[in-house]
Amino acid sequence: MCFYGQKVLPAIRKIENVEKMMHSNYNYFVIMEMHISRLKPIFQMAAANNKKLFVHMDLIHGLKNDEFSTEYVCQEYKPFGLISTKGSVIIKARQKGVKSIQRLFLLDSSSVEKSIALTERTQPDYIEVLPGIMPKVIRDIRNRTDKEIFAGGLIDSIEEVEQAYLAGATSITTSNPELWKYFEPTKSNHLPS
């Protein structure tokens, strides 16, 4: 099952790519590695083009990734969702009624166990598994958490996207424009209200 009809969730690092996404068939994408001063015009463009944005709280320049900044972003910009490795950010996003993606860096079996415990505490809407090139781990995390999984990090090819998807990932987050182009939906999909 795709994330609202999108096998790929574009992760945008450059302002020129934000503008391209506004004219694409993608309805959802991630904003990261932007300065906080760019968020307002990005959200204005998104609203004008009926696009839904996730903000990667850990990767916005000039913004601390804590519960206070989370509250500010939720109130000021009203994003569709937030992504973070920080449990406090995920908990605050949920309190504010914003979708949450708990980002997990999985290095070994110990980090898997600690990550499972973290998601039990934070109860995110989605989990992002990094690196996303581990189909076995994607299946394991999905089965153990019963959460939809996004796979990200080190996915560079069409085959790796397909492998992650077949392993149970709902969507693949990627900053690779070639993968955005290849997996772009053929038509606009229904947006939830």
C-alpha positions as CSV (number, residue, x, y, z in Angstrom):
1,M,0.0,0.0,0.0
2,C,1.4,3.4,-1.0
3,F,1.3,6.5,1.1
4,Y,-1.8,8.2,-0.4
5,G,-0.8,6.9,-3.8
6,Q,2.8,7.8,-3.6
7,K,5.4,5.1,-3.6
8,V,8.1,7.8,-3.1
9,L,8.0,10.7,-0.7
10,P,10.4,13.4,-2.1
11,A,12.7,14.9,0.5
12,I,13.5,18.4,-0.7
13,R,16.8,20.1,0.2
14,K,16.9,23.0,-2.4
15,I,14.4,25.8,-2.9
16,E,14.4,25.3,-6.7
17,N,13.1,21.7,-6.1
18,V,10.3,23.1,-3.9
19,E,9.0,25.1,-6.9
20,K,9.3,22.0,-9.2
21,M,7.3,19.9,-6.7
22,M,4.5,22.5,-6.7
23,H,3.9,21.7,-10.4
24,S,4.3,17.9,-10.1
25,N,1.7,15.2,-9.4
26,Y,3.2,14.7,-5.9
27,N,0.8,15.8,-3.2
28,Y,3.1,15.1,-0.2
29,F,6.8,15.9,0.3
30,V,9.3,16.5,3.0
31,I,11.1,19.8,3.6
32,M,14.6,19.5,5.1
33,E,17.9,21.4,5.2
34,M,16.2,24.7,4.6
35,H,16.6,27.8,6.8
36,I,13.6,28.6,9.0
37,S,13.2,31.9,7.1
38,R,12.2,29.9,4.0
39,L,9.3,28.0,5.7
40,K,6.7,30.7,5.4
41,P,6.9,31.2,1.6
42,I,7.2,27.4,1.1
43,F,4.0,26.8,3.1
44,Q,2.3,29.6,1.2
45,M,3.2,28.0,-2.1
46,A,2.1,24.6,-0.8
47,A,-1.3,26.0,0.3
48,A,-1.8,27.7,-3.1
49,N,-1.0,24.4,-4.9
50,N,-2.9,22.1,-2.5
51,K,0.3,20.3,-1.4
52,K,0.9,18.7,2.0
53,L,4.2,19.1,3.7
54,F,6.2,17.2,6.3
55,V,8.9,19.2,8.1
56,H,12.0,17.4,9.1
57,M,12.5,19.1,12.5
58,D,16.0,17.8,13.0
59,L,17.2,19.4,9.7
60,I,15.7,22.9,9.6
61,H,18.5,25.5,10.0
62,G,17.9,28.0,12.8
63,L,15.4,25.8,14.6
64,K,16.1,23.7,17.6
65,N,14.5,20.2,17.5
66,D,12.6,20.3,20.8
67,E,9.0,20.5,22.0
68,F,8.9,24.3,22.0
69,S,10.0,24.6,18.4
70,T,7.6,21.8,17.5
71,E,4.7,23.7,19.1
72,Y,5.8,26.9,17.2
73,V,6.0,25.1,13.8
74,C,2.6,23.4,14.4
75,Q,0.9,26.6,15.3
76,E,2.6,28.9,12.8
77,Y,2.8,26.7,9.7
78,K,0.3,23.9,10.3
79,P,2.3,21.2,8.5
80,F,0.7,17.9,7.5
81,G,3.4,16.1,9.5
82,L,6.7,16.3,11.3
83,I,9.7,14.0,11.2
84,S,12.3,13.7,14.0
85,T,14.6,11.3,15.9
86,K,13.5,13.0,19.1
87,G,10.7,11.5,21.1
88,S,9.7,14.9,22.6
89,V,9.1,16.2,19.1
90,I,6.9,13.2,18.1
91,I,4.9,13.4,21.3
92,K,4.3,17.2,20.9
93,A,3.3,16.8,17.2
94,R,0.7,14.2,18.2
95,Q,-0.6,16.5,20.9
96,K,-1.0,19.2,18.3
97,G,-2.9,16.9,15.9
98,V,0.0,16.8,13.4
99,K,1.1,13.5,11.8
100,S,4.4,12.2,13.2
101,I,7.2,10.2,11.7
102,Q,9.7,8.7,14.2
103,R,13.0,8.5,12.4
104,L,15.1,5.5,13.5
105,F,18.7,4.9,12.7
106,L,19.2,1.1,12.9
107,L,22.9,0.2,13.3
108,D,22.7,-3.2,15.1
109,S,20.3,-5.4,17.1
110,S,20.7,-3.2,20.2
111,S,19.6,-0.1,18.3
112,V,16.6,-2.1,16.9
113,E,15.5,-2.9,20.5
114,K,16.0,0.6,21.8
115,S,14.1,2.0,18.8
116,I,11.2,-0.4,19.3
117,A,11.0,0.8,23.0
118,L,11.1,4.4,21.8
119,T,8.2,3.9,19.4
120,E,6.2,2.2,22.1
121,R,6.6,5.3,24.2
122,T,6.0,8.0,21.5
123,Q,3.4,6.1,19.5
124,P,4.2,7.9,16.1
125,D,1.8,7.7,13.2
126,Y,4.6,6.3,11.0
127,I,8.2,5.1,11.4
128,E,11.1,5.9,9.1
129,V,13.7,3.2,9.0
130,L,17.3,4.2,8.1
131,P,19.1,3.0,6.2
132,G,16.3,1.9,4.0
133,I,18.2,-0.7,2.1
134,M,17.5,-3.4,4.7
135,P,14.4,-5.4,3.6
136,K,14.7,-7.8,6.5
137,V,14.7,-5.0,9.1
138,I,11.8,-3.2,7.4
139,R,9.7,-6.4,7.7
140,D,10.8,-6.9,11.3
141,I,10.0,-3.3,12.4
142,R,6.7,-3.3,10.6
143,N,5.7,-6.7,12.2
144,R,6.8,-5.7,15.7
145,T,5.3,-2.2,15.8
146,D,2.2,-2.6,13.5
147,K,3.0,0.9,12.2
148,E,3.4,1.9,8.6
149,I,7.1,2.1,7.6
150,F,8.9,4.7,5.5
151,A,12.3,3.6,4.3
152,G,15.0,6.2,3.8
153,G,18.7,6.6,3.4
154,L,21.1,5.0,1.0
155,I,18.3,4.1,-1.5
156,D,19.8,5.1,-4.9
157,S,18.1,2.9,-7.4
158,I,14.7,1.8,-8.7
159,E,15.5,-1.7,-7.6
160,E,16.2,-0.6,-4.0
161,V,12.9,1.4,-3.9
162,E,11.1,-1.8,-5.1
163,Q,12.9,-4.0,-2.6
164,A,11.9,-1.7,0.3
165,Y,8.4,-1.5,-0.9
166,L,8.1,-5.3,-1.3
167,A,9.5,-5.7,2.2
168,G,6.5,-3.7,3.6
169,A,7.5,-0.1,3.4
170,T,4.5,2.2,2.8
171,S,6.7,4.8,1.1
172,I,10.3,5.6,0.4
173,T,11.8,9.0,1.4
174,T,14.5,10.1,-1.0
175,S,16.3,13.3,-2.0
176,N,17.2,11.7,-5.4
177,P,15.4,13.7,-8.2
178,E,15.8,10.8,-10.6
179,L,13.8,8.6,-8.4
180,W,11.2,11.4,-7.9
181,K,10.8,11.6,-11.7
182,Y,10.6,7.8,-12.2
183,F,8.0,7.2,-9.5
184,E,6.0,10.4,-9.9
185,P,2.3,9.6,-9.7
186,T,0.5,9.8,-13.1
187,K,-2.3,11.9,-11.8
188,S,-3.2,13.9,-8.6
189,N,-4.4,11.7,-5.8
190,H,-7.1,12.4,-3.4
191,L,-6.0,14.4,-0.4
192,P,-7.4,13.7,3.0
193,S,-9.4,16.5,4.6
